[in-house]
Amino acid sequence: MSISAEEIYDDGPLYEAAKKVYPQKITGTYRRLKWIVLWIALGVYYVLPFIRWSRGPNLPDQAVLADIAHSRFYFFFIQIWPQEVYYFTGLLIIAALALFLSNALFGRVWCGYACPQTVWTDLFFWVERQIEGDRRARMLLDEQPWTAGKIIKRAAKHAIWILIALATGGAAMLYFVDAPTLVRDFFTLRAPALAYIWAGILTFTTYSLAGFMREQVCVYMCPWPRIQAALTDNDALNVTYRVDRGEPRMSVKEAARAQAKHEPAGECVDCLQCIAVCPTGVDIRKGPQLGCINCGLCIDACDTVMTKIKRPTRLIAYDNDENRERRKRGEKEVYHLVRPRTIMYAALIALVAGIMLYVLTTRANSHLSVLHLRAPLFTQTAEGGVRNGYTLRFSNKLSDPADFTLEVSGMPGVALSSVVAKPLSDGRLGVRLDPDSTLEVPVYVTTAPDVNLTASSTPITFIAVDAKTGERNVVVDHFFGP
């Protein structure tokens, strides 16, 4: 009798359908902390675009604005130009190091408290709980047939979810245009079509991720759980079930009988409350798992039960692997928050922040760049001189007009000319820039007829001096000849 390959390798389905998680309401220290972080995060996100900051005439007064149309980023008193994109690189480096530091101290605490997916999923859970009830009520509602009451509850829940998602998507756009103007135009149907398209995209993603995908984003889509596993160590504090206290599990009555017989009895009563409150449905008693986001709600649930049965709290707690081994040996618990790994991360954050602060406080208020015209590289004048053409790009980062004087050095006997810049009596050129603007100035450098070029390429230096502040911008290019 022949056996097919399917029969040999049939070990069951390769994929398992996701099981819906019904987090139960819980109160306690970590739940309160999560609410505080949630409302602060949402408050900053929704309110920040409406804060005003005066920058002078002809400049936007929105405190935080990514002005794509004019290639500017504004953050209160700081203005970032396109050529200063390295500031964003520095911020990304600091954010990554801060994430590494928080992981080295408290594990996936970012995931449990401040991650946008966590924040909005928490908010959606709260709406769901207010309308449909707590864990058991929601489970029963799912099993009930579709009645008028069920339809009303579901419709109300999804309507509020969509409004929250729309507010989320709309708020994201407010960081790229003037917030009050866009809000007015959006609701009076005068906003650009692109605004409605992006609002729809961001509304749909928020509604889907926070309303339906929820814990699956944390377990399957997010790469951080897998990355952080390589960055942790035995001293990192993670939400931990203290096996040495909890096992073997048994009810209060069974534990009393076991103790009377001088048999081992753990403090865990197997009430499953730690699983019921977990937003990702994790059983923390099985040890570290990808689904655990270190939110600490299982700690609150376990502490509530332990208090009721008059047993010590913190059977589940923020703990580390080192202390678990120390307790096995009967040694005192030790917490090493300050250790080489955390010192290194903190030092790197301070170093990058210090460099950025120094560059920011010492940066110039103007900028000059030069582009040599390539077609042709040079021309010969009727008088016998050699002429090179350049495009000079001036930038004025101040809110006041700026006047620059332009001169060249490195080649004697050359003359400057331009159809845009104003010629000065001493042979230099004068360039005037409006506030917070750039200007491209075509400039020609011409040698005198009796000047003999000793090489086909000669370094030449352009010097632009701000007449008011004395700030100098120096750029080196080349002068080409036969």
C-alpha positions, 0 to 999 in steps of 0.5 A: 500500500502506497502512502502519499506525501501529504499523509507523511508530512501532515502535522496539522494546519500551517496557520491558525486562525487568530483568536479574539482577545477580550481584555478585562477592565482592571485598576491599579498602579500600572493601569493609572500610569498607562492612562496618564501616558495615553492622555498626555500623548494624545493631548500633545498630538492633537493640540500641538499643531494649534500652538502659535509662535510669532516669527515675524512678517511673511513667516508662518506662525504655527509652532510646529510645521513641516512646510514642504511647499517652501522646504522648511521645518519649524519647531518653535524658535528653530528653523531647519533648512533642506541642507540641514537635514542632518538634524533629523538624522541626529534626532533619529539616532537619539530616538534609537538610542533612547529606545535601546536604553529603555529596553536595557532598563525596563524591557519593552516599556515603549511598547506597553505605554507610548507606542502609537499602536498601543495608545490608540488600541487602548483608546479603542478598547475603552470605547468598546468597553463603555458601549458593550460592557466588560470582558464577559459581556462582550464575549456574550454579545459576540455569541448572540444573534443579530438583534436591534440592541446588538446592531445599535451597540456595534454601530455606535462603537464603530461610529466612534472608532471612525471619528477617532480615526478621522481625528487621528488622520486629520491631525497628522495633516495639520503638521504640514499646513496651517492647522486652523486654515485646514480645519476650516477648509476641510469641513467647509469642503474647500480643502484640496482633494489631496487632503481628503485622500490622505485623511481617508488613508490615515483614517482607514489605517488607524481604524484597521490597526487599532480596531481589528488587528490590535495585538496582531500588529505587535506579534506579527507585524512589528519588528521590535520584539525580535530586535529587542531580544538581541539587545537585552541582558540578565539585568533588564527589568521585564514583567515576570512571573516569579516561578519560585513563589508561584509554583506549584499552583493550587487553590487556597484550600489545596494550599492549606492542606498541602502546608498542613502536610508540609508539602510544597504549595505555590502562591499562584491560585491559577485564577487566570486573571493575568491572562484576562486583562492582557491586551495581547492574550499572553499567559505571562506564567509561560515566560518571555513571549513576543506578545508581552508588551511589558504594560504591567496590567497583569501585575495589577490583576495579580496584586488585586487577587493576592490582596483579596486572599491576603498573600504578598503582592508582586507575584508578577512584577518587573524583575530580571533573570539575575534575581530569579537565579539569586532567589534560587540560591537564597541570595538577596535581590540586586537591581543594576540599573546603572551598568556598562550597557546603560551608561554607554547608551546614556553617554551616546545620547548625551554626545549626539545631543551635545553635538547637535546643540553645538551645531545649532547654536553656532550655525550660520544665518546665511549660506552660499553655494556655487555651481560652475556652468558646464556648457561651455566650461569657459569662453574667450572674450574679444579682448583676449580674456577668459570668462567662466560662468557660475551660479551662486545660491545665496540663503538668508535664514533671518527674518530681516533682509540681508545685504551681501558683498561678493568678491573673489580671491585666488586669481589676480586681475579678474572682474566680476559681472552679473545681470542680477547683482549690483556692481559696486565701485570697488569691483565687488558685487552687491546682493540683496536677499529678502527675509527667509529666502534664497536667491540664485545669482548668475556671476561671470568671472573674466580675466584681463587680456594680459593675464596668462593662465599657468594651468587649465584649472585654477582654484578660485574662492568666492567670499560673500560678507553680510554687510550687517553682521559681518558673517562670511561665507567662503566657497572654493571652486575652479576657474578653467581656461585653455 
